[in-house]
Amino acid sequence: MSDSKILSPTLVPPAEAAAHSSESSVVGEILGDVQTKKRRPDPTAIVIFGATGDLTGRKLAPALYNVMLDGGLAQPTVIIGVSRRSMSGQAFGDLVKKPVAEHSRQKVDPTNWDRFSGMLDYVGGEFGSDDTYIALKARLEVAKGKGTRGNRVFYLSTPPKEFPVILQKLQQHGLIERQLQRPDVPSCRVIVEKPFGRDLQTSRQLNEMIGSYLHESQIYRIDHYLGKETVQNILVLRFGNSIFEPLWNRNHIEYVEITAAEAIGIEGRGAFYEQTGVVRDIIQNHLLQVLSLVTMEVPASFAPDDIRDEKGQVLRSVRPLTLNEVANDCVRGQYRGYREEPGVARDSQVPTYAAMKLMIDSWRWQGVPFYLRAGKGLAERLTEVAIHFKSVPLVLFKEEAAGSVLQPAVLTLRIQPHEGISLRFVAKVPGENINVGNVLMTMTYADAFKRPISEAYERLLLDCMRGDATLFNRRDSVDRAWELIQPVLQIWEATPGVHFYDRGSPGPAAADDMIARGGHSWHELVKHP
Ligand code: BG6
């Protein structure tokens, strides 16, 4: 019988990892530097609508600051904040300095901050007022005079209800015009933040509305998960190695888990969350995008539309959920204490946790369950894809293995934190007898490449400035994602029934029961001390 430690199918923090004698490490040989292969963006004016909001301080400004430090921005780059509050460009800089210092992955020092704040400008005014756009136009002219050549990116980081008026006014004042983006004309692109609509109907309306002002080549629907290094690595792992693709199908894979667990709660965003809930916040976008990358067919090339075609194709093959399936295969939860948070209804039925089983009707995936789960207030922060391979057809060493847990191999793509990949498999425990144990082979980005992982928004902002839409969502896949979760939203919103779970727990027991009905289990979420 094996006395080897049964390791959980996950990555462990590096310090802990070193303690596991069964682990091997990987040294990353860097075969090419993507940064030098990628074109530096053209000089651009970036206009952020909703510039005094949370996203600018937490993500956008830190991302731009870090890209500047890494030498990724062209000279000149001008960043113009637009919000209701009136203030000077200098005051805007002072406002974002603190959150940038807090959220930047690299240190904010006075010299570099001066360089960064020198790029900042600000226009205060109502989104519906002509004065705002007259002032903005003047600032864009100044930017052009500095050398941005009329290239512009508008980032709509406002509640979606503001989008129509902003686009209408931008058009009226000649700041956007609908045209196919071509290298010989100044670029004009618009980044749209999620949530992209509230359901299929509103998403379609939003697409129609945006499409009436902009050509599809100008629309950048952002899903920051696609900018994560580890999410991009899904395609490199699958299509850059010949060993995985032959196994990547129903013949070898038993089931797949896709988890986005957060330990934090809703962090003061009660009013937003009450309108959104976990299905709209995480599953409709982030998790379905990850699912499409894990399951798509080989694209004809790495060109944006070839990849987006294949992603769209596999989402079209996901089987729509029936009423019964929503009842049996989908579980909603709410952490205890959510209803006491500011902005949350005392009898709220909004789920802060959801788990669901999806099936894909394709030649490759027929019969393989994909279990998706996402939630807040859980035991740990962990985003990962766990590919569970089938059991061996016959245990040849039955006696020796008797009593030991001979678990099938699991390949885990750890998206965050402790980014990396691990493979759990069975090995012989050294000794005279054939004792077997499960061992874990782990690669972490931190150890392998010894270079910091950049933030998703850094990559996405750069790509938009370069005109590369590969990591942005196309209209068809956004619509399809809404179509797929529509039955869940409709049924859950019409009938109460959240399962409560304690903060810091792995989620509602009903989700364990759901996956157990298929003979499977979740990778256990554990609270780390
Ligand atoms: C956002 C959600 O899209 O993603 C948040 O609105 C969530 O609720 C966040 O916390 C998680 O992002 P990340 O990059 O920390 O996994």
Residues whose N, C-alpha, C, O or C-beta is under 5 A from the ligand:
A	BS01	BG6	D281
